[in-house]
Amino acid sequence: MKKLLFILLLCPVFSFAQEEWEKVGTAKNGDEYFIRDVTQKKDSSKIQFWQKMIKSLDYKPTSKTDLLAPGGFVLTRYDADCDERTIHAQMMVYYDKDGNPLKSHIGIFKETYVIPDSIGETFLLSACIKLLD
């Protein structure tokens, strides 16, 4: 079962290389955020999208257990509600700077409100606006 999950997690990596990521912002620490594949649930303010966070090249790992090195990245699949301004991470996959998967989390997250003026609000609003284009 774990092998199947691992194979399924690798599949998006190959398809992501063929589509464009849209940069939505840079956090104060230099991490860069991108979104893509924004879809809307029929007759609803609920959306789904992928978010990519690339660690700053200036990043200094704080411990030996820190997964991300400079240039490493995390892909996160979100469900979100544009009207309620909530997000819910469905899956996260950590990668090294060469694109090799390191670790994943599925289904352990809770829906939460985005914090005003945060990078989370920036990528949620960017995804919601993208549907209006």
N, CA, C and O atoms as CSV, one atom per row, in Angstrom:
chain,resi,resn,atom,element,x,y,z
A,1,MET,N,N,0.817,-1.193,0.000
A,1,MET,CA,C,0.000,0.000,0.000
A,1,MET,C,C,0.865,1.262,0.000
A,1,MET,O,O,0.582,2.219,-0.721
A,2,LYS,N,N,1.931,1.252,0.825
A,2,LYS,CA,C,2.812,2.419,0.870
A,2,LYS,C,C,3.512,2.627,-0.464
A,2,LYS,O,O,3.743,3.762,-0.881
A,3,LYS,N,N,3.854,1.509,-1.142
A,3,LYS,CA,C,4.505,1.633,-2.447
A,3,LYS,C,C,3.571,2.292,-3.454
A,3,LYS,O,O,3.998,3.137,-4.241
A,4,LEU,N,N,2.289,1.905,-3.431
A,4,LEU,CA,C,1.317,2.495,-4.340
A,4,LEU,C,C,1.171,3.989,-4.068
A,4,LEU,O,O,1.146,4.787,-5.004
A,5,LEU,N,N,1.075,4.371,-2.808
A,5,LEU,CA,C,0.962,5.776,-2.449
A,5,LEU,C,C,2.187,6.545,-2.918
A,5,LEU,O,O,2.061,7.649,-3.448
A,6,PHE,N,N,3.360,5.978,-2.729
A,6,PHE,CA,C,4.593,6.637,-3.150
A,6,PHE,C,C,4.600,6.837,-4.666
A,6,PHE,O,O,4.999,7.899,-5.143
A,7,ILE,N,N,4.167,5.835,-5.424
A,7,ILE,CA,C,4.109,5.942,-6.884
A,7,ILE,C,C,3.117,7.020,-7.288
A,7,ILE,O,O,3.391,7.806,-8.195
A,8,LEU,N,N,1.962,7.063,-6.622
A,8,LEU,CA,C,0.967,8.087,-6.933
A,8,LEU,C,C,1.490,9.482,-6.627
A,8,LEU,O,O,1.165,10.438,-7.330
A,9,LEU,N,N,2.293,9.601,-5.586
A,9,LEU,CA,C,2.858,10.906,-5.243
A,9,LEU,C,C,3.889,11.355,-6.270
A,9,LEU,O,O,4.075,12.555,-6.469
A,10,LEU,N,N,4.551,10.426,-6.915
A,10,LEU,CA,C,5.541,10.784,-7.928
A,10,LEU,C,C,4.886,11.251,-9.221
A,10,LEU,O,O,5.461,12.067,-9.941
A,11,CYS,N,N,3.708,10.753,-9.525
A,11,CYS,CA,C,3.026,11.097,-10.772
A,11,CYS,C,C,2.854,12.599,-10.956
A,11,CYS,O,O,3.129,13.103,-12.045
A,12,PRO,N,N,2.405,13.345,-9.931
A,12,PRO,CA,C,2.250,14.785,-10.130
A,12,PRO,C,C,3.555,15.491,-10.463
A,12,PRO,O,O,3.533,16.506,-11.159
A,13,VAL,N,N,4.678,14.996,-9.995
A,13,VAL,CA,C,5.954,15.655,-10.262
A,13,VAL,C,C,6.206,15.716,-11.761
A,13,VAL,O,O,6.661,16.740,-12.272
A,14,PHE,N,N,5.919,14.641,-12.462
A,14,PHE,CA,C,6.169,14.615,-13.892
A,14,PHE,C,C,5.211,15.527,-14.643
A,14,PHE,O,O,5.622,16.182,-15.601
A,15,SER,N,N,3.960,15.590,-14.244
A,15,SER,CA,C,3.024,16.458,-14.943
A,15,SER,C,C,3.257,17.922,-14.600
A,15,SER,O,O,2.984,18.788,-15.431
A,16,PHE,N,N,3.758,18.232,-13.389
A,16,PHE,CA,C,3.988,19.616,-13.014
A,16,PHE,C,C,5.048,20.253,-13.902
A,16,PHE,O,O,4.997,21.456,-14.157
A,17,ALA,N,N,5.982,19.484,-14.362
A,17,ALA,CA,C,7.060,20.027,-15.171
A,17,ALA,C,C,6.533,20.599,-16.485
A,17,ALA,O,O,7.206,21.419,-17.110
A,18,GLN,N,N,5.338,20.180,-16.916
A,18,GLN,CA,C,4.810,20.612,-18.201
A,18,GLN,C,C,3.875,21.810,-18.088
A,18,GLN,O,O,3.516,22.390,-19.112
A,19,GLU,N,N,3.471,22.197,-16.897
A,19,GLU,CA,C,2.554,23.310,-16.723
A,19,GLU,C,C,3.246,24.435,-15.970
A,19,GLU,O,O,4.248,24.233,-15.283
A,20,GLU,N,N,2.683,25.623,-16.120
A,20,GLU,CA,C,3.272,26.812,-15.506
A,20,GLU,C,C,2.787,27.033,-14.075
A,20,GLU,O,O,1.597,26.898,-13.787
A,21,TRP,N,N,3.696,27.365,-13.199
A,21,TRP,CA,C,3.369,27.807,-11.848
A,21,TRP,C,C,3.283,29.324,-11.895
A,21,TRP,O,O,4.106,29.972,-12.542
A,22,GLU,N,N,2.298,29.896,-11.216
A,22,GLU,CA,C,2.142,31.342,-11.149
A,22,GLU,C,C,2.648,31.828,-9.791
A,22,GLU,O,O,2.140,31.425,-8.745
A,23,LYS,N,N,3.643,32.690,-9.824
A,23,LYS,CA,C,4.191,33.213,-8.566
A,23,LYS,C,C,3.176,34.151,-7.933
A,23,LYS,O,O,2.631,35.037,-8.592
A,24,VAL,N,N,2.931,33.942,-6.636
A,24,VAL,CA,C,1.964,34.787,-5.934
A,24,VAL,C,C,2.601,35.611,-4.829
A,24,VAL,O,O,1.965,36.523,-4.300
A,25,GLY,N,N,3.830,35.315,-4.473
A,25,GLY,CA,C,4.459,36.132,-3.456
A,25,GLY,C,C,5.717,35.539,-2.875
A,25,GLY,O,O,6.069,34.385,-3.119
A,26,THR,N,N,6.384,36.371,-2.093
A,26,THR,CA,C,7.587,35.975,-1.378
A,26,THR,C,C,7.392,36.351,0.085
A,26,THR,O,O,7.032,37.485,0.400
A,27,ALA,N,N,7.630,35.400,0.971
A,27,ALA,CA,C,7.499,35.659,2.409
A,27,ALA,C,C,8.673,36.519,2.885
A,27,ALA,O,O,9.671,36.665,2.178
A,28,LYS,N,N,8.548,37.071,4.060
A,28,LYS,CA,C,9.608,37.922,4.618
A,28,LYS,C,C,10.931,37.175,4.750
A,28,LYS,O,O,12.000,37.782,4.690
A,29,ASN,N,N,10.856,35.845,4.932
A,29,ASN,CA,C,12.087,35.059,5.079
A,29,ASN,C,C,12.693,34.659,3.737
A,29,ASN,O,O,13.718,33.978,3.707
A,30,GLY,N,N,12.075,35.072,2.621
A,30,GLY,CA,C,12.611,34.787,1.297
A,30,GLY,C,C,12.007,33.574,0.608
A,30,GLY,O,O,12.288,33.340,-0.568
A,31,ASP,N,N,11.181,32.793,1.309
A,31,ASP,CA,C,10.517,31.655,0.672
A,31,ASP,C,C,9.582,32.175,-0.421
A,31,ASP,O,O,8.898,33.182,-0.236
A,32,GLU,N,N,9.561,31.475,-1.565
A,32,GLU,CA,C,8.719,31.884,-2.685
A,32,GLU,C,C,7.508,30.965,-2.782
A,32,GLU,O,O,7.615,29.760,-2.557
A,33,TYR,N,N,6.343,31.546,-3.120
A,33,TYR,CA,C,5.088,30.811,-3.201
A,33,TYR,C,C,4.487,30.917,-4.596
A,33,TYR,O,O,4.482,31.982,-5.214
A,34,PHE,N,N,3.980,29.783,-5.074
A,34,PHE,CA,C,3.384,29.678,-6.398
A,34,PHE,C,C,2.084,28.876,-6.289
A,34,PHE,O,O,1.915,28.084,-5.361
A,35,ILE,N,N,1.163,29.087,-7.244
A,35,ILE,CA,C,-0.048,28.270,-7.316
A,35,ILE,C,C,-0.275,27.809,-8.746
A,35,ILE,O,O,0.302,28.353,-9.688
A,36,ARG,N,N,-1.132,26.789,-8.898
A,36,ARG,CA,C,-1.560,26.328,-10.222
A,36,ARG,C,C,-2.716,25.360,-10.064
A,36,ARG,O,O,-3.070,24.956,-8.957
A,37,ASP,N,N,-3.296,24.999,-11.203
A,37,ASP,CA,C,-4.402,24.038,-11.263
A,37,ASP,C,C,-5.554,24.424,-10.338
A,37,ASP,O,O,-6.052,23.597,-9.575
A,38,VAL,N,N,-5.970,25.680,-10.412
A,38,VAL,CA,C,-7.086,26.155,-9.597
A,38,VAL,C,C,-8.386,25.702,-10.254
A,38,VAL,O,O,-8.624,25.986,-11.428
A,39,THR,N,N,-9.217,25.004,-9.506
A,39,THR,CA,C,-10.518,24.569,-10.003
A,39,THR,C,C,-11.590,24.949,-8.994
A,39,THR,O,O,-11.331,25.054,-7.795
A,40,GLN,N,N,-12.789,25.151,-9.502
A,40,GLN,CA,C,-13.905,25.526,-8.638
A,40,GLN,C,C,-14.931,24.412,-8.623
A,40,GLN,O,O,-15.242,23.816,-9.654
A,41,LYS,N,N,-15.452,24.141,-7.433
A,41,LYS,CA,C,-16.526,23.163,-7.316
A,41,LYS,C,C,-17.802,23.802,-7.851
A,41,LYS,O,O,-18.060,24.980,-7.601
A,42,LYS,N,N,-18.593,23.040,-8.577
A,42,LYS,CA,C,-19.776,23.548,-9.258
A,42,LYS,C,C,-20.711,24.289,-8.297
A,42,LYS,O,O,-21.024,23.799,-7.212
A,43,ASP,N,N,-21.155,25.493,-8.722
A,43,ASP,CA,C,-22.105,26.317,-7.968
A,43,ASP,C,C,-21.675,26.518,-6.515
A,43,ASP,O,O,-22.483,26.377,-5.596
A,44,SER,N,N,-20.412,26.846,-6.317
A,44,SER,CA,C,-19.891,26.957,-4.961
A,44,SER,C,C,-18.751,27.967,-4.927
A,44,SER,O,O,-18.154,28.283,-5.956
A,45,SER,N,N,-18.457,28.467,-3.735
A,45,SER,CA,C,-17.286,29.332,-3.561
A,45,SER,C,C,-16.070,28.491,-3.177
A,45,SER,O,O,-15.005,29.034,-2.882
A,46,LYS,N,N,-16.227,27.174,-3.182
A,46,LYS,CA,C,-15.130,26.278,-2.802
A,46,LYS,C,C,-14.253,25.983,-4.018
A,46,LYS,O,O,-14.738,25.745,-5.124
A,47,ILE,N,N,-12.950,26.009,-3.768
A,47,ILE,CA,C,-11.977,25.770,-4.825
A,47,ILE,C,C,-10.952,24.744,-4.360
A,47,ILE,O,O,-10.869,24.408,-3.178
A,48,GLN,N,N,-10.173,24.255,-5.323
A,48,GLN,CA,C,-9.021,23.406,-5.043
A,48,GLN,C,C,-7.852,23.946,-5.846
A,48,GLN,O,O,-8.038,24.463,-6.947
A,49,PHE,N,N,-6.651,23.828,-5.300
A,49,PHE,CA,C,-5.467,24.258,-6.032
A,49,PHE,C,C,-4.218,23.634,-5.425
A,49,PHE,O,O,-4.229,23.141,-4.297
A,50,TRP,N,N,-3.138,23.668,-6.205
A,50,TRP,CA,C,-1.820,23.258,-5.733
A,50,TRP,C,C,-1.034,24.510,-5.391
A,50,TRP,O,O,-1.130,25.529,-6.076
A,51,GLN,N,N,-0.260,24.420,-4.332
A,51,GLN,CA,C,0.630,25.498,-3.926
A,51,GLN,C,C,2.037,24.910,-3.813
A,51,GLN,O,O,2.225,23.793,-3.330
A,52,LYS,N,N,3.014,25.685,-4.268
A,52,LYS,CA,C,4.418,25.275,-4.178
A,52,LYS,C,C,5.173,26.333,-3.390
A,52,LYS,O,O,5.078,27.525,-3.683
A,53,MET,N,N,5.924,25.890,-2.388
A,53,MET,CA,C,6.749,26.780,-1.597
A,53,MET,C,C,8.205,26.334,-1.776
A,53,MET,O,O,8.559,25.192,-1.487
A,54,ILE,N,N,9.028,27.251,-2.254
A,54,ILE,CA,C,10.450,26.965,-2.437
A,54,ILE,C,C,11.223,27.679,-1.334
A,54,ILE,O,O,11.114,28.894,-1.172
A,55,LYS,N,N,12.008,26.906,-0.575
A,55,LYS,CA,C,12.799,27.485,0.513
A,55,LYS,C,C,13.842,28.444,-0.037
A,55,LYS,O,O,14.462,28.184,-1.068
A,56,SER,N,N,14.023,29.532,0.652
A,56,SER,CA,C,15.010,30.539,0.298
A,56,SER,C,C,16.411,29.922,0.232
A,56,SER,O,O,16.739,29.019,1.003
A,57,LEU,N,N,17.214,30.412,-0.681
A,57,LEU,CA,C,18.601,29.945,-0.766
A,57,LEU,C,C,19.412,30.404,0.436
A,57,LEU,O,O,20.489,29.868,0.695
A,58,ASP,N,N,18.906,31.392,1.178
A,58,ASP,CA,C,19.566,31.871,2.395
A,58,ASP,C,C,19.155,31.071,3.625
A,58,ASP,O,O,19.646,31.337,4.722
A,59,TYR,N,N,18.271,30.104,3.463
A,59,TYR,CA,C,17.720,29.336,4.584
A,59,TYR,C,C,18.813,28.527,5.278
A,59,TYR,O,O,19.635,27.882,4.628
A,60,LYS,N,N,18.804,28.573,6.598
A,60,LYS,CA,C,19.731,27.779,7.416
A,60,LYS,C,C,18.903,26.785,8.233
A,60,LYS,O,O,18.155,27.201,9.118
A,61,PRO,N,N,19.019,25.483,7.956
A,61,PRO,CA,C,18.263,24.494,8.738
A,61,PRO,C,C,18.547,24.660,10.232
A,61,PRO,O,O,19.678,24.922,10.641
A,62,THR,N,N,17.488,24.501,11.035
A,62,THR,CA,C,17.624,24.725,12.476
A,62,THR,C,C,17.941,23.455,13.250
A,62,THR,O,O,18.328,23.523,14.416
A,63,SER,N,N,17.782,22.303,12.620
A,63,SER,CA,C,18.091,21.046,13.305
A,63,SER,C,C,18.404,19.970,12.277
A,63,SER,O,O,18.182,20.148,11.080
A,64,LYS,N,N,18.922,18.854,12.764
A,64,LYS,CA,C,19.237,17.739,11.865
A,64,LYS,C,C,17.978,17.100,11.296
A,64,LYS,O,O,18.036,16.422,10.270
A,65,THR,N,N,16.841,17.311,11.954
A,65,THR,CA,C,15.587,16.720,11.476
A,65,THR,C,C,14.850,17.643,10.511
A,65,THR,O,O,13.803,17.268,9.984
A,66,ASP,N,N,15.376,18.840,10.272
A,66,ASP,CA,C,14.752,19.772,9.340
A,66,ASP,C,C,14.845,19.188,7.937
A,66,ASP,O,O,15.942,18.941,7.437
A,67,LEU,N,N,13.695,18.967,7.299
A,67,LEU,CA,C,13.666,18.312,5.993
A,67,LEU,C,C,14.173,19.186,4.857
A,67,LEU,O,O,14.847,18.703,3.947
A,68,LEU,N,N,13.853,20.455,4.909
A,68,LEU,CA,C,14.139,21.300,3.760
A,68,LEU,C,C,15.482,21.993,3.865
A,68,LEU,O,O,15.793,22.648,4.860
A,69,ALA,N,N,16.257,21.835,2.830
A,69,ALA,CA,C,17.508,22.564,2.686
A,69,ALA,C,C,17.230,23.721,1.730
A,69,ALA,O,O,16.187,23.732,1.077
A,70,PRO,N,N,18.126,24.683,1.632
A,70,PRO,CA,C,17.919,25.771,0.680
A,70,PRO,C,C,17.614,25.224,-0.726
A,70,PRO,O,O,18.303,24.332,-1.221
A,71,GLY,N,N,16.574,25.774,-1.350
A,71,GLY,CA,C,16.173,25.323,-2.681
A,71,GLY,C,C,15.221,24.146,-2.671
A,71,GLY,O,O,14.641,23.817,-3.706
A,72,GLY,N,N,15.044,23.499,-1.518
A,72,GLY,CA,C,14.057,22.424,-1.419
A,72,GLY,C,C,12.662,23.018,-1.515
A,72,GLY,O,O,12.492,24.230,-1.379
A,73,PHE,N,N,11.658,22.172,-1.748
A,73,PHE,CA,C,10.316,22.712,-1.890
A,73,PHE,C,C,9.258,21.762,-1.350
A,73,PHE,O,O,9.499,20.574,-1.136
A,74,VAL,N,N,8.072,22.335,-1.137
A,74,VAL,CA,C,6.917,21.592,-0.640
A,74,VAL,C,C,5.764,21.832,-1.589
A,74,VAL,O,O,5.480,22.977,-1.941
A,75,LEU,N,N,5.093,20.766,-2.012
A,75,LEU,CA,C,3.857,20.875,-2.779
A,75,LEU,C,C,2.705,20.547,-1.847
A,75,LEU,O,O,2.739,19.544,-1.134
A,76,THR,N,N,1.682,21.396,-1.855
A,76,THR,CA,C,0.526,21.207,-0.988
A,76,THR,C,C,-0.743,21.319,-1.821
A,76,THR,O,O,-0.901,22.255,-2.605
A,77,ARG,N,N,-1.641,20.364,-1.645
A,77,ARG,CA,C,-2.950,20.400,-2.296
A,77,ARG,C,C,-3.944,20.967,-1.286
A,77,ARG,O,O,-4.097,20.438,-0.185
A,78,TYR,N,N,-4.621,22.055,-1.678
A,78,TYR,CA,C,-5.565,22.725,-0.796
A,78,TYR,C,C,-6.994,22.622,-1.308
A,78,TYR,O,O,-7.241,22.667,-2.513
A,79,ASP,N,N,-7.933,22.483,-0.375
A,79,ASP,CA,C,-9.338,22.816,-0.569
A,79,ASP,C,C,-9.484,24.159,0.114
A,79,ASP,O,O,-8.896,24.381,1.173
A,80,ALA,N,N,-10.255,25.057,-0.470
A,80,ALA,CA,C,-10.415,26.379,0.129
A,80,ALA,C,C,-11.817,26.902,-0.142
A,80,ALA,O,O,-12.516,26.410,-1.028
A,81,ASP,N,N,-12.214,27.888,0.621
A,81,ASP,CA,C,-13.501,28.539,0.432
A,81,ASP,C,C,-13.233,30.032,0.299
A,81,ASP,O,O,-12.787,30.685,1.242
A,82,CYS,N,N,-13.513,30.561,-0.893
A,82,CYS,CA,C,-13.231,31.974,-1.160
A,82,CYS,C,C,-14.110,32.896,-0.327
A,82,CYS,O,O,-13.646,33.950,0.108
A,83,ASP,N,N,-15.361,32.532,-0.095
A,83,ASP,CA,C,-16.261,33.385,0.687
A,83,ASP,C,C,-15.925,33.355,2.176
A,83,ASP,O,O,-15.902,34.396,2.833
A,84,GLU,N,N,-15.670,32.182,2.697
A,84,GLU,CA,C,-15.367,32.024,4.128
A,84,GLU,C,C,-13.910,32.345,4.456
A,84,GLU,O,O,-13.557,32.553,5.616
A,85,ARG,N,N,-13.067,32.383,3.417
A,85,ARG,CA,C,-11.624,32.623,3.555
A,85,ARG,C,C,-10.962,31.588,4.461
A,85,ARG,O,O,-10.227,31.906,5.396
A,86,THR,N,N,-11.263,30.328,4.130
A,86,THR,CA,C,-10.666,29.211,4.849
A,86,THR,C,C,-9.851,28.362,3.889
A,86,THR,O,O,-10.117,28.328,2.687
A,87,ILE,N,N,-8.856,27.676,4.437
A,87,ILE,CA,C,-8.065,26.724,3.659
A,87,ILE,C,C,-7.966,25.415,4.432
A,87,ILE,O,O,-8.061,25.378,5.659
A,88,HIS,N,N,-7.773,24.355,3.675
A,88,HIS,CA,C,-7.648,23.027,4.272
A,88,HIS,C,C,-6.648,22.243,3.436
A,88,HIS,O,O,-6.953,21.836,2.315
A,89,ALA,N,N,-5.474,22.036,3.973
A,89,ALA,CA,C,-4.459,21.251,3.268
A,89,ALA,C,C,-4.896,19.789,3.230
A,89,ALA,O,O,-5.239,19.212,4.262
A,90,GLN,N,N,-4.881,19.203,2.056
A,90,GLN,CA,C,-5.256,17.802,1.892
A,90,GLN,C,C,-4.033,16.890,1.873
A,90,GLN,O,O,-4.079,15.752,2.339
A,91,MET,N,N,-2.937,17.414,1.322
A,91,MET,CA,C,-1.727,16.608,1.180
A,91,MET,C,C,-0.530,17.536,1.064
A,91,MET,O,O,-0.612,18.602,0.454
A,92,MET,N,N,0.587,17.119,1.659
A,92,MET,CA,C,1.849,17.846,1.535
A,92,MET,C,C,2.943,16.843,1.195
A,92,MET,O,O,3.018,15.762,1.779
A,93,VAL,N,N,3.792,17.220,0.239
A,93,VAL,CA,C,4.930,16.383,-0.120
A,93,VAL,C,C,6.177,17.270,-0.120
A,93,VAL,O,O,6.215,18.315,-0.769
A,94,TYR,N,N,7.191,16.831,0.619
A,94,TYR,CA,C,8.462,17.551,0.725
A,94,TYR,C,C,9.450,16.978,-0.284
A,94,TYR,O,O,9.537,15.763,-0.462
A,95,TYR,N,N,10.199,17.875,-0.950
A,95,TYR,CA,C,11.184,17.470,-1.953
A,95,TYR,C,C,12.524,18.147,-1.663
A,95,TYR,O,O,12.569,19.245,-1.107
A,96,ASP,N,N,13.614,17.476,-2.048
A,96,ASP,CA,C,14.912,18.147,-1.967
A,96,ASP,C,C,15.060,19.050,-3.188
A,96,ASP,O,O,14.183,19.076,-4.051
A,97,LYS,N,N,16.163,19.789,-3.263
A,97,LYS,CA,C,16.343,20.756,-4.350
A,97,LYS,C,C,16.430,20.105,-5.728
A,97,LYS,O,O,16.263,20.782,-6.743
A,98,ASP,N,N,16.691,18.795,-5.772
A,98,ASP,CA,C,16.758,18.081,-7.042
A,98,ASP,C,C,15.425,17.454,-7.442
A,98,ASP,O,O,15.335,16.789,-8.474
A,99,GLY,N,N,14.378,17.666,-6.620
A,99,GLY,CA,C,13.054,17.134,-6.937
A,99,GLY,C,C,12.790,15.731,-6.436
A,99,GLY,O,O,11.804,15.109,-6.832
A,100,ASN,N,N,13.646,15.226,-5.580
A,100,ASN,CA,C,13.439,13.892,-5.012
A,100,ASN,C,C,12.519,13.982,-3.803
A,100,ASN,O,O,12.769,14.785,-2.904
A,101,PRO,N,N,11.444,13.166,-3.758
A,101,PRO,CA,C,10.539,13.235,-2.610
A,101,PRO,C,C,11.220,12.758,-1.333
A,101,PRO,O,O,11.970,11.782,-1.336
A,102,LEU,N,N,10.939,13.477,-0.231
A,102,LEU,CA,C,11.539,13.155,1.054
A,102,LEU,C,C,10.521,12.594,2.041
A,102,LEU,O,O,10.809,11.639,2.763
A,103,LYS,N,N,9.337,13.187,2.069
A,103,LYS,CA,C,8.326,12.809,3.049
A,103,LYS,C,C,6.974,13.339,2.583
A,103,LYS,O,O,6.910,14.306,1.823
A,104,SER,N,N,5.901,12.708,3.038
A,104,SER,CA,C,4.567,13.209,2.701
A,104,SER,C,C,3.640,13.090,3.901
A,104,SER,O,O,3.851,12.277,4.800
A,105,HIS,N,N,2.604,13.927,3.887
A,105,HIS,CA,C,1.543,13.896,4.889
A,105,HIS,C,C,0.225,13.949,4.134
A,105,HIS,O,O,0.064,14.749,3.212
A,106,ILE,N,N,-0.714,13.100,4.524
A,106,ILE,CA,C,-2.024,13.089,3.887
A,106,ILE,C,C,-3.102,13.071,4.956
A,106,ILE,O,O,-3.059,12.261,5.882
A,107,GLY,N,N,-4.074,13.974,4.821
A,107,GLY,CA,C,-5.281,13.950,5.631
A,107,GLY,C,C,-5.152,14.227,7.109
A,107,GLY,O,O,-6.056,13.879,7.869
A,108,ILE,N,N,-4.072,14.838,7.552
A,108,ILE,CA,C,-3.922,15.087,8.996
A,108,ILE,C,C,-4.207,16.536,9.366
A,108,ILE,O,O,-4.031,16.933,10.518
A,109,PHE,N,N,-4.644,17.318,8.399
A,109,PHE,CA,C,-4.796,18.751,8.602
A,109,PHE,C,C,-6.252,19.128,8.841
A,109,PHE,O,O,-7.163,18.408,8.433
A,110,LYS,N,N,-6.464,20.257,9.502
A,110,LYS,CA,C,-7.808,20.767,9.763
A,110,LYS,C,C,-8.027,22.047,8.973
A,110,LYS,O,O,-7.092,22.794,8.688
A,111,GLU,N,N,-9.283,22.278,8.629
A,111,GLU,CA,C,-9.637,23.527,7.959
A,111,GLU,C,C,-9.403,24.686,8.921
A,111,GLU,O,O,-9.689,24.584,10.114
A,112,THR,N,N,-8.881,25.789,8.390
A,112,THR,CA,C,-8.582,26.940,9.229
A,112,THR,C,C,-8.812,28.231,8.452
A,112,THR,O,O,-8.752,28.247,7.223
A,113,TYR,N,N,-9.069,29.287,9.164
A,113,TYR,CA,C,-9.179,30.605,8.538
A,113,TYR,C,C,-7.780,31.106,8.196
A,113,TYR,O,O,-6.821,30.834,8.918
A,114,VAL,N,N,-7.673,31.840,7.093
A,114,VAL,CA,C,-6.380,32.434,6.764
A,114,VAL,C,C,-6.159,33.657,7.644
A,114,VAL,O,O,-7.107,34.348,8.016
A,115,ILE,N,N,-4.931,33.910,7.962
A,115,ILE,CA,C,-4.568,35.056,8.791
A,115,ILE,C,C,-4.454,36.289,7.884
A,115,ILE,O,O,-3.761,36.243,6.868
A,116,PRO,N,N,-5.128,37.388,8.243
A,116,PRO,CA,C,-5.037,38.595,7.414
A,116,PRO,C,C,-3.588,39.044,7.222
A,116,PRO,O,O,-2.763,38.950,8.131
A,117,ASP,N,N,-3.306,39.528,6.026
A,117,ASP,CA,C,-1.987,40.054,5.653
A,117,ASP,C,C,-0.870,39.020,5.731
A,117,ASP,O,O,0.300,39.381,5.857
A,118,SER,N,N,-1.219,37.745,5.658
A,118,SER,CA,C,-0.208,36.684,5.679
A,118,SER,C,C,0.031,36.167,4.263
A,118,SER,O,O,-0.734,36.472,3.348
A,119,ILE,N,N,1.085,35.390,4.087
A,119,ILE,CA,C,1.335,34.762,2.780
A,119,ILE,C,C,0.212,33.778,2.460
A,119,ILE,O,O,-0.106,33.567,1.290
A,120,GLY,N,N,-0.389,33.177,3.482
A,120,GLY,CA,C,-1.538,32.286,3.258
A,120,GLY,C,C,-2.713,33.022,2.649
A,120,GLY,O,O,-3.375,32.507,1.748
A,121,GLU,N,N,-2.977,34.226,3.138
A,121,GLU,CA,C,-4.054,35.035,2.552
A,121,GLU,C,C,-3.697,35.401,1.112
A,121,GLU,O,O,-4.565,35.416,0.239
A,122,THR,N,N,-2.437,35.691,0.869
A,122,THR,CA,C,-2.002,36.055,-0.480
A,122,THR,C,C,-2.257,34.926,-1.470
A,122,THR,O,O,-2.802,35.166,-2.547
A,123,PHE,N,N,-1.869,33.688,-1.122
A,123,PHE,CA,C,-2.092,32.629,-2.105
A,123,PHE,C,C,-3.555,32.223,-2.191
A,123,PHE,O,O,-3.996,31.794,-3.257
A,124,LEU,N,N,-4.327,32.338,-1.115
A,124,LEU,CA,C,-5.762,32.057,-1.214
A,124,LEU,C,C,-6.439,33.079,-2.126
A,124,LEU,O,O,-7.175,32.699,-3.035
A,125,LEU,N,N,-6.199,34.371,-1.894
A,125,LEU,CA,C,-6.832,35.395,-2.722
A,125,LEU,C,C,-6.383,35.298,-4.174
A,125,LEU,O,O,-7.182,35.534,-5.081
A,126,SER,N,N,-5.118,34.954,-4.411
A,126,SER,CA,C,-4.624,34.780,-5.774
A,126,SER,C,C,-5.363,33.645,-6.478
A,126,SER,O,O,-5.715,33.760,-7.652
A,127,ALA,N,N,-5.597,32.552,-5.757
A,127,ALA,CA,C,-6.315,31.427,-6.341
A,127,ALA,C,C,-7.770,31.797,-6.621
A,127,ALA,O,O,-8.311,31.436,-7.666
A,128,CYS,N,N,-8.404,32.511,-5.696
A,128,CYS,CA,C,-9.809,32.917,-5.882
A,128,CYS,C,C,-9.933,33.882,-7.064
A,128,CYS,O,O,-10.859,33.759,-7.867
A,129,ILE,N,N,-9.018,34.831,-7.176
A,129,ILE,CA,C,-9.051,35.808,-8.270
A,129,ILE,C,C,-8.790,35.129,-9.602
A,129,ILE,O,O,-9.357,35.524,-10.621
A,130,LYS,N,N,-7.942,34.117,-9.606
A,130,LYS,CA,C,-7.594,33.408,-10.843
A,130,LYS,C,C,-8.849,32.849,-11.522
A,130,LYS,O,O,-8.913,32.774,-12.749
A,131,LEU,N,N,-9.824,32.465,-10.738
A,131,LEU,CA,C,-11.062,31.920,-11.313
A,131,LEU,C,C,-11.888,33.000,-12.021
A,131,LEU,O,O,-12.702,32.689,-12.891
A,132,LEU,N,N,-11.680,34.257,-11.649
A,132,LEU,CA,C,-12.433,35.354,-12.269
A,132,LEU,C,C,-11.843,35.778,-13.606
A,132,LEU,O,O,-12.517,36.433,-14.400
A,133,ASP,N,N,-10.589,35.411,-13.861
A,133,ASP,CA,C,-9.929,35.789,-15.134
A,133,ASP,C,C,-10.537,35.084,-16.326
A,133,ASP,O,O,-10.097,35.293,-17.457
